[in-house]
Amino acid sequence: MNIEQIKQIIGYSDCKIEEVSGGLFNHVYKLNKSSVKYMKIFSDTAKSPNFPELPTTSTERCIVALEAHKIAYSSRSALILVPEILDYNL
């Protein structure tokens, strides 16, 4: 997915978007408009061609990540910062 496609999906045509490095299967983008937000896209294939396939789909990994995030978010405090998930699409 390229930057212009992301801008269309989120409706931010005047937003600065850059891919954040890291992650073997997921693509994370930093969106900077009036505030900084992050968008994560789960992929079924690894970025590296030498990495073996995972036994789970991107949708399954997204569901697990959402559940883990809910637990972390409910445990947040002044010392533990957990960002809010604004939206997701399975």
N, C-alpha and C positions, 0 to 999 in steps of 0.2 A: 504494500500500500504506500502510495507516495503522499507527500505533504499536501498537494492540492486536493486529493481525494479526502484526506482527513479534514481539511478546512470545509469541504462540502458537507461532510457527515455532521460536524459539530456546529456548522453555521457561523464560523468565525472567519470571514474572508480577510480581515485586517489583523489577524493574530500572528505573532511570531511563533513558529513551531520548529522544534529541533528534536531529533532522536537522541535519547539518553543511552549511553553505551551500557553493556552488561546483558545478562540474560541469554540463555542458550536457545530458548524456544519463544519467548515473548518479546514483543516490540513495545518499548515505553517511549512516549513522546512528552516533552515539556511544552506546555501551551502558555504563552505569556501575552496577555491582553491588559486588562486593568488589574489583574492579579495572576498569580502563577498557579496553574493546575497541571495535573499529569493524566495522560491517557495510556492505558495498557491494552494491547491487542494480543490475545493468546493465539498461538499458531500451532498447527498440527505437525509442522516440520521444523527441524533445527536450522539455525542460521548457518551452522557449519555442516558441510556435506559428509564429514567423517563421523558425525555423532549418530549413534543408533536411534531407531524409532522408540518412542515411549509407548508403554502399554495402555496409555489413557489418551483420550481425545482432548482437544483444546477446551471443549465445553465442560467436560468432566473436571479438568484442572481449574477452570474458572469457578465452578460451583464450590470446589474445595477451598479455593482462595477466598471467595466471598464469605463462606462460613468461618474460616479462620479470622478474617478481618472483623466480622461481627463480634467474635469473642474478644479480640484485642481492643476494639472500639469500646465495648462495654466495660473494659478494665482500665480505660485511660484515666489519668489523673494529672495533677500539675507537673509531675515528674515524668509521666509517660505520655508522649504525644503520638496520637494516631490520627491520620487525616480522615476526613469524612469521604465516603464514596458518594458522588453526586448522582451517578447514573450508571447503569450497566445494561448490556443487551446480550442475551444468550441465544 
